[in-house]
Amino acid sequence: MAHDDIPGDIRGVARGSAEVPLSILDLAPVGRGFTATRALAGSTELARRAEEWGYHRIWVAEHHGMPSVASSSPAVLIAHLAAATRTIRLGSGGVMLPNHAPLIIAEQFGTLHALHPGRIDLGLGRAPGTDSATARALRRGDLGADDFPEQLAELTGFLDASFPADNPLHRLSAVPRSPESGRPPVWLLGSSGFSAQLAGLLGLPFAFAHHFSSANTIPALELYRSTFRPSEALDRPYAMIGVAAVAAGSAEEALRLARPGALAMLRLRRGAPEPIPTPEEAETYPYSAAEAAFVHDHLSNVVLGDAAAVRSGLEELRKRTEADELMITSQVADPEARIRSYGLIAEAYGLPGA
């Protein structure tokens, strides 16, 4: 696969330029008082608007057993979003490969690629995307086993039909597969050094979850770049970071919209996940000192404010990390407020359709 196929349409964008692509990571957040149907409709409308504004790609994340997240089946949601749009890239951010047989993922994304050639990304993670009980139900095996590199090699073998003749899987085919149009580009996702180093050694693009592992961002990106080996996929490192951001008419309103996501994360960490609370519930919740400290720390990692402030915060982060692409995520449950946030960011960056 040619180098130009992997990052998508970013040729001519100088590394370190202020014009790095802007993308979106969407979890189809479900708020209290909203149904999953409404949340998914909001994600569909966001995809349409993001395409109009000029965002580069939208990825959806695999999470399970979370009342606040409706994106439990990335391949299904990607198919729906791709059918509702025409040009924007769609992908997984990511598929948690240990939850699935590699052949199934090769078939699912081969189908997506056949339906929407040149628009599909396959982002892969190794976390369960849930708690241990749900992970056991998904994997039905030894949760202590970590054979992600072997699973990745098997998936690549199916995607590329590249198993050697002496491999027992050599005679198997992932169908559909389109040799003439290649296959979806593979990205590795991570929040620590493991996937960063693996992506570097394999010469793959790498996406780091800064939005929930900010302390590891710089070390992981340094590790990725220092271990990078040119490959058929890439001739130089390509690093994207996921960053939480909320833009509104004022800093106070942005904080009001962001606070419910922090309370939802607090409840998730306590093992009591619920839909994302309303802004009123988050404002009046009786936080203990420890809970207030958790929420403060969580919100300190969210770039929020009016449009100009959010752009300034994103640009500071981009320069500090030297990221090649920014992928913005938002756990604002109200679809209209979430879409407006992305619209304000698009306008602040001067995206062509904003």
C-alpha positions as CSV (number, residue, x, y, z in Angstrom):
1,M,0.0,0.0,0.0
2,A,1.3,3.4,-0.9
3,H,2.4,5.9,1.7
4,D,-0.3,8.4,0.4
5,D,-3.1,6.0,1.2
6,I,-2.5,5.7,5.0
7,P,-3.0,9.2,6.5
8,G,-5.7,10.1,4.0
9,D,-5.8,13.4,2.2
10,I,-3.1,15.3,4.2
11,R,-0.5,15.6,1.4
12,G,0.8,19.1,1.1
13,V,0.1,19.9,4.8
14,A,3.4,20.8,6.4
15,R,4.2,19.1,9.6
16,G,4.2,21.6,12.4
17,S,1.9,23.9,10.4
18,A,-1.1,25.5,12.0
19,E,-3.1,23.8,9.2
20,V,-2.9,20.3,10.6
21,P,-6.1,18.3,9.9
22,L,-8.9,18.5,12.5
23,S,-11.0,15.3,13.1
24,I,-13.6,14.1,15.5
25,L,-13.9,11.1,17.8
26,D,-17.6,10.5,18.6
27,L,-19.0,8.1,21.2
28,A,-22.7,8.8,20.5
29,P,-23.0,10.1,24.1
30,V,-26.4,9.3,25.8
31,G,-27.6,11.9,28.4
32,R,-30.2,11.6,31.0
33,G,-33.6,12.2,29.3
34,F,-32.2,11.2,25.9
35,T,-32.7,7.8,24.2
36,A,-30.0,5.9,22.3
37,T,-32.0,6.6,19.2
38,R,-31.7,10.3,19.8
39,A,-28.0,10.0,20.6
40,L,-27.3,8.1,17.3
41,A,-29.4,10.6,15.3
42,G,-27.3,13.3,16.8
43,S,-24.1,11.5,15.7
44,T,-25.5,11.2,12.2
45,E,-26.3,14.9,12.1
46,L,-22.8,15.7,13.4
47,A,-21.2,13.6,10.7
48,R,-23.2,15.5,8.0
49,R,-22.3,18.9,9.5
50,A,-18.6,17.9,10.0
51,E,-18.4,17.0,6.4
52,E,-19.8,20.3,5.3
53,W,-17.5,22.3,7.6
54,G,-14.4,20.5,6.5
55,Y,-13.3,18.1,9.3
56,H,-11.0,15.5,8.0
57,R,-12.4,12.3,9.6
58,I,-14.8,11.0,12.2
59,W,-14.0,7.9,14.2
60,V,-16.3,6.1,16.6
61,A,-15.2,4.1,19.7
62,E,-16.0,0.7,20.9
63,H,-17.4,0.7,24.5
64,H,-19.6,-1.9,26.2
65,G,-22.0,-1.9,29.0
66,M,-22.0,1.9,29.4
67,P,-25.4,3.6,29.6
68,S,-23.7,6.8,28.6
69,V,-22.3,5.5,25.3
70,A,-24.2,4.2,22.3
71,S,-21.2,3.3,20.1
72,S,-20.8,-0.3,21.2
73,S,-20.7,-1.6,17.6
74,P,-18.3,0.5,15.5
75,A,-18.7,-1.3,12.2
76,V,-22.5,-0.9,12.3
77,L,-22.3,2.8,13.2
78,I,-19.6,3.5,10.6
79,A,-21.7,1.9,7.9
80,H,-24.6,4.1,8.9
81,L,-22.5,7.3,9.0
82,A,-20.8,6.5,5.7
83,A,-24.2,6.1,4.0
84,A,-25.3,9.5,5.4
85,T,-22.2,11.3,4.1
86,R,-20.3,11.4,0.8
87,T,-16.6,12.4,1.3
88,I,-15.5,12.5,5.0
89,R,-13.4,9.6,6.2
90,L,-15.0,7.3,8.7
91,G,-13.3,4.8,11.0
92,S,-12.9,3.1,14.4
93,G,-11.3,4.8,17.3
94,G,-11.1,2.1,17.9
95,V,-12.0,-1.6,17.5
96,M,-10.7,-3.4,20.6
97,L,-9.1,-6.3,18.7
98,P,-8.8,-8.7,21.7
99,N,-12.7,-8.7,21.8
100,H,-12.9,-10.2,18.3
101,A,-11.6,-12.8,16.0
102,P,-9.3,-11.2,13.5
103,L,-11.1,-12.8,10.6
104,I,-14.4,-11.1,11.7
105,I,-12.8,-7.7,11.7
106,A,-11.1,-8.3,8.4
107,E,-14.5,-9.2,6.9
108,Q,-16.4,-6.3,8.5
109,F,-13.9,-3.6,7.4
110,G,-13.4,-5.3,4.0
111,T,-17.2,-4.9,3.6
112,L,-17.0,-1.2,4.7
113,H,-14.1,-0.6,2.3
114,A,-16.0,-2.3,-0.6
115,L,-19.1,-0.1,0.1
116,H,-17.1,3.1,0.6
117,P,-13.7,2.8,-1.1
118,G,-11.0,5.2,0.1
119,R,-13.1,6.5,3.1
120,I,-12.6,3.8,5.8
121,D,-9.9,3.7,8.6
122,L,-9.3,0.7,10.8
123,G,-8.1,2.0,14.2
124,L,-7.2,-0.8,16.7
125,G,-6.8,-0.9,20.4
126,R,-6.0,-3.6,22.9
127,A,-8.0,-2.5,26.0
128,P,-11.3,-4.2,26.7
129,G,-13.3,-1.0,26.3
130,T,-15.3,-1.9,29.5
131,D,-15.0,-3.5,32.9
132,S,-13.6,-7.0,33.6
133,A,-17.0,-8.7,33.8
134,T,-18.1,-7.4,30.4
135,A,-14.7,-8.2,29.0
136,R,-15.1,-11.8,30.2
137,A,-18.5,-12.0,28.5
138,L,-16.9,-10.7,25.3
139,R,-13.7,-12.7,25.2
140,R,-14.8,-15.9,27.0
141,G,-11.2,-16.7,27.7
142,D,-8.1,-15.9,29.8
143,L,-8.3,-12.1,30.4
144,G,-4.7,-12.2,31.5
145,A,-3.4,-13.2,28.1
146,D,-2.0,-10.4,26.0
147,D,-1.4,-11.7,22.5
148,F,-2.2,-8.4,20.7
149,P,0.9,-8.5,18.4
150,E,-0.1,-12.0,17.3
151,Q,-3.7,-11.0,16.7
152,L,-2.6,-7.9,14.8
153,A,-0.3,-10.1,12.6
154,E,-3.2,-12.4,11.9
155,L,-5.5,-9.6,11.0
156,T,-2.9,-8.1,8.7
157,G,-2.6,-11.6,7.1
158,F,-6.3,-11.6,6.3
159,L,-6.4,-8.0,5.1
160,D,-3.4,-8.5,2.8
161,A,-3.8,-12.2,2.0
162,S,-0.2,-12.5,3.0
163,F,0.0,-15.7,5.1
164,P,3.0,-17.8,4.1
165,A,2.3,-21.1,2.5
166,D,3.2,-23.1,5.6
167,N,0.7,-21.1,7.8
168,P,-2.4,-23.1,8.6
169,L,-4.5,-20.0,7.8
170,H,-3.0,-19.7,4.3
171,R,-6.0,-21.2,2.5
172,L,-8.5,-18.9,4.3
173,S,-9.8,-15.7,2.7
174,A,-11.4,-12.6,4.2
175,V,-14.3,-11.8,1.9
176,P,-15.0,-9.3,0.5
177,R,-11.5,-8.1,-0.4
178,S,-10.6,-5.8,-3.2
179,P,-7.0,-6.3,-4.3
180,E,-7.4,-3.5,-6.9
181,S,-8.4,-0.9,-4.4
182,G,-6.3,-2.1,-1.4
183,R,-7.7,-2.3,2.1
184,P,-8.5,0.1,4.9
185,P,-5.4,1.7,6.5
186,V,-4.6,0.3,9.9
187,W,-3.9,2.6,12.8
188,L,-2.8,1.6,16.3
189,L,-4.4,3.4,19.2
190,G,-3.0,3.7,22.7
191,S,-2.7,5.4,26.1
192,S,0.7,4.1,27.1
193,G,4.0,3.1,25.6
194,F,3.0,-0.4,24.4
195,S,1.1,0.5,21.3
196,A,3.3,3.5,20.7
197,Q,6.4,1.3,20.4
198,L,4.5,-1.4,18.4
199,A,3.2,1.2,15.9
200,G,6.7,2.6,15.5
201,L,8.3,-0.8,14.9
202,L,5.7,-1.7,12.4
203,G,5.7,1.7,10.7
204,L,2.0,2.4,11.3
205,P,0.2,5.7,12.1
206,F,-0.4,6.1,15.8
207,A,-3.3,7.8,17.7
208,F,-2.7,8.6,21.3
209,A,-5.6,9.1,23.8
210,H,-4.4,12.4,25.4
211,H,-8.0,13.1,26.6
212,F,-7.7,10.4,29.3
213,S,-4.0,9.8,29.6
214,S,-2.4,13.3,29.3
215,A,0.6,12.5,31.5
216,N,1.7,9.9,29.1
217,T,1.3,11.9,25.9
218,I,4.8,13.3,25.4
219,P,6.6,10.1,26.5
220,A,4.5,7.9,24.2
221,L,4.9,10.1,21.2
222,E,8.7,10.3,21.8
223,L,8.8,6.5,22.0
224,Y,6.8,6.2,18.8
225,R,9.0,8.5,16.9
226,S,12.2,7.1,18.2
227,T,11.3,3.5,17.3
228,F,9.7,4.3,14.0
229,R,10.8,2.2,11.0
230,P,9.7,3.2,7.5
231,S,7.3,0.7,6.0
232,E,5.0,0.3,3.0
233,A,2.4,2.2,5.0
234,L,4.5,5.2,6.0
235,D,7.9,6.7,5.3
236,R,7.8,8.9,8.4
237,P,5.9,8.9,11.7
238,Y,2.4,10.2,11.7
239,A,0.9,10.9,15.1
240,M,-2.6,12.0,16.0
241,I,-3.8,12.9,19.5
242,G,-7.3,12.7,20.8
243,V,-8.2,15.8,22.9
244,A,-11.4,16.7,24.8
245,A,-12.7,20.1,23.9
246,V,-15.9,22.1,24.4
247,A,-16.6,25.4,22.8
248,A,-19.6,27.7,23.7
249,G,-20.5,31.3,23.7
250,S,-18.6,31.9,27.0
251,A,-16.2,30.1,29.3
252,E,-19.0,29.7,31.9
253,E,-21.3,28.0,29.4
254,A,-18.5,25.7,28.2
255,L,-17.8,24.7,31.7
256,R,-21.5,24.1,32.3
257,L,-21.6,21.8,29.3
258,A,-18.4,19.9,30.2
259,R,-19.1,19.3,33.9
260,P,-21.7,16.5,33.3
261,G,-19.1,14.4,31.5
262,A,-16.8,14.7,34.5
263,L,-19.5,13.5,36.8
264,A,-20.3,10.6,34.4
265,M,-16.7,9.6,34.5
266,L,-16.6,9.8,38.3
267,R,-19.6,7.4,38.4
268,L,-18.0,5.1,35.9
269,R,-14.7,4.9,37.9
270,R,-16.8,4.0,41.0
271,G,-18.4,1.1,39.1
272,A,-21.8,2.7,38.8
273,P,-22.2,3.9,35.2
274,E,-25.2,6.0,34.3
275,P,-26.3,8.2,31.4
276,I,-24.5,11.5,31.3
277,P,-26.3,13.7,33.9
278,T,-27.9,17.0,33.0
279,P,-25.9,20.2,33.6
280,E,-28.3,21.1,36.5
281,E,-27.6,17.7,38.1
282,A,-23.8,18.1,37.8
283,E,-24.0,21.7,39.2
284,T,-26.0,20.6,42.3
285,Y,-24.4,17.2,43.0
286,P,-23.0,17.0,46.6
287,Y,-19.3,16.4,45.8
288,S,-17.1,15.2,48.6
289,A,-13.6,16.6,48.7
290,A,-12.2,13.6,46.9
291,E,-14.9,13.7,44.2
292,A,-14.4,17.4,43.7
293,A,-10.7,16.9,43.2
294,F,-11.4,14.1,40.7
295,V,-13.8,16.4,38.7
296,H,-11.3,19.2,38.8
297,D,-8.5,17.0,37.5
298,H,-10.8,15.7,34.8
299,L,-11.9,19.1,33.6
300,S,-8.3,20.4,33.7
301,N,-7.6,18.1,30.7
302,V,-10.5,19.5,28.7
303,V,-9.9,22.5,26.4
304,L,-12.9,24.7,27.0
305,G,-14.1,28.2,26.6
306,D,-15.3,30.4,23.8
307,A,-14.2,29.5,20.2
308,A,-11.0,31.7,20.4
309,A,-9.9,30.2,23.7
310,V,-10.5,26.7,22.5
311,R,-8.4,27.3,19.4
312,S,-5.7,28.8,21.5
313,G,-5.7,25.8,23.8
314,L,-5.6,23.3,20.9
315,E,-2.8,25.1,19.2
316,E,-0.7,25.2,22.4
317,L,-1.2,21.4,22.7
318,R,-0.4,20.8,19.0
319,K,2.8,22.8,19.2
320,R,3.8,21.1,22.5
321,T,3.2,17.6,21.1
322,E,4.1,18.3,17.5
323,A,1.0,16.2,16.5
324,D,0.3,15.8,12.8
325,E,-3.5,15.7,13.4
326,L,-5.9,16.7,16.2
327,M,-8.9,14.5,16.9
328,I,-11.4,16.3,19.1
329,T,-13.9,14.5,21.3
330,S,-16.7,15.8,23.4
331,Q,-19.0,14.2,25.9
332,V,-21.7,16.8,25.7
333,A,-24.9,14.8,25.8
334,D,-27.2,17.4,24.2
335,P,-26.7,16.8,20.4
336,E,-27.5,20.4,19.5
337,A,-24.9,21.8,22.0
338,R,-22.3,19.2,20.9
339,I,-22.8,20.0,17.2
340,R,-22.6,23.8,18.0
341,S,-19.3,23.2,19.8
342,Y,-17.8,21.6,16.8
343,G,-19.2,24.3,14.6
344,L,-17.6,27.0,16.7
345,I,-14.2,25.2,16.6
346,A,-14.5,24.8,12.8
347,E,-15.2,28.6,12.5
348,A,-12.3,29.5,14.8
349,Y,-10.0,27.4,12.6
350,G,-11.4,28.8,9.4
351,L,-12.3,25.4,8.0
352,P,-13.6,25.9,4.4
353,G,-17.3,25.2,5.1
354,A,-17.6,26.9,8.5
